[in-house]
Amino acid sequence: MEATRRQRRKPMSQINVVPMIDVMLVLLIVFMVTTPLITQGIKVDLPKVDSKAVPDNDKPSLVVSINKDGKYFISLGKETDDSAPAVPLEQIGEKVSKILSQNPGVPVYVEGDAANNYGVVMNLLKTLQDAGATTAQLITQPPGAASSRGK
């Protein structure tokens, strides 16, 4: 009996990876479910035009978007998502004027859906010009590029 008491068990030298695999599978499922929800931006099918790219800078930019239904959206410094409230054209000038008075050097971009009427975009450009955004630039999609933001 004394011989069996003196025998000690060897420490186990293997790592049990099953709990780690379970955690990784749960994380994979969570990421797969949440990734489509992260996509932001107003769904706008930009016209495809061969033009020079806008230089990327650290300053926030003001983007006024018009979707295919003719609804207007304003975003400053971040992308707007589809749940953002639409802004009537009558309020665009007032909001842009306030933003430009607080941030005089902010670049202004217009993002219009290709299905929109030319007059809709021109009315927006006139409203922006009256609000003080004299250098508003139009955003386009390069030819052959995938469809626009917000997909």
Secondary structure by P-SEA (a helix, b strand, c coil): ccccccccccccccccaaaaaaaaaaaaaaaaaaccccccccccccccccccccccccbbbbbbbbcccbbbbbbcccccccccccccccaaaaaaaaaaaacccbbbbbbbbccccaaaaaaaaaaaaaacccbbbbbbbcccccccccc
